[in-house]
Amino acid sequence: RKEGYRYFMEKEIYEQPRVLADILTGRLGEQAVRLDELEADWLRPISSVTLCACGTSYHAALTGSYLLERLARVPARVEIASEFRYREPVLDPNGLFVVISQSGETADTLEAIKLAKAQGLATLALCNVDNSSIVREAERTLLLRAGIEKGVASTKAFSAQVLTLWLLALYWGQARAVLSGERHARELTALRAVLNVMQVQPRVHERLHRLSKRYLHGHGFFFIGRDLFYPLALEGALKLKEISYLHAEGDPAGEMKHDPIALADAELFTIALMARSTFYEKVKSNVEELSARDATLIAITTEDFELADDIIQIRPYDHPMLEFFEMLVVVQLLAMEIAIRLGNDVDMPRNLAKSVTVE
Ligand code: F6R
């Protein structure tokens, strides 16, 4: 059932274009995004959105908060479910509470939606499992359509979450008529291109396979990025950590000088997410500072960057979300290749479970 792949994780990474195609089916019109599960009238009175989740799903939530503010112009905040439920949160009674969960059974996320419901908020679940506990609690659901995910490390469910959030943001932006015609058209064009972007390129996979042997020892990994590429940095670090058991952290590139740079040395591998579309020059100057401290630099970028020890060349796109999905495949494969070289079972990492039903 692994269909020739070494691990379910690998199969699921390669499956992503098909998953994204399923998500877009029936939703991507000539002129607009359609989401039959929602109505514009349901969304229109909503004045803010809170996104709540755990782990990888939390990284999707964070990505979604950038998209919702940009495309729908609704105030968006993000919460880690295990923190949220105990801190006596003050919620906007006219707000929408969105929970994101692959399994639909994560205990903290389930309790969070119950709490929001009890306070009278509208609720929406983004979930991969129909009839799960979280779906049963939610007023509305957008099913993720990712198919069963077997690898404990979430890959295709994450890309499904992010794409669904992008659709939600655009749909909401349409309902509120906040996007210029030109901006809206640009989003639709990018959505049409996303399937191709997630197709694994053999050249890239091969390069990551070869590079991975250089990174098996060291003090650890920094993943850095800005804007949408900050949640992606967090996700790259999480993926690597959970299956390789090496230390990794994700940081906003601009935050370097406030603390993480203290760790920089040649044994620290910095994976810089250098998106052409998004504050490239700013990220570059953050990376230059790390390089001056002798950090070993691995740049994921379209550009030539002479300071990098290794460059993982990606294809150029003028839309940030296309760069996001292109880089997502790279960080997923990088984590997998490093973990396989270390001899780990990437489908069943130690100490982790696919569904976390206790808090
Ligand atoms: C990481 C991973 C976990 C889950 C987290 C939430 O690859 O799988 O961090 O993302 O336990 O699970 P769900 O999405 O099922 O609520």
Boltz pocket constraint, residues with backbone or C-beta under 6 A from the ligand:
constraints:
  - pocket:
      binder: B
      contacts: [[A, 54], [A, 55], [A, 56], [A, 57], [A, 58], [A, 100], [A, 101], [A, 102], [A, 103], [A, 104], [A, 105], [A, 106], [A, 109], [A, 152], [A, 153], [A, 154], [A, 155], [A, 238], [A, 242], [A, 353], [A, 354], [A, 355], [A, 356]]
      max_distance: 6.0
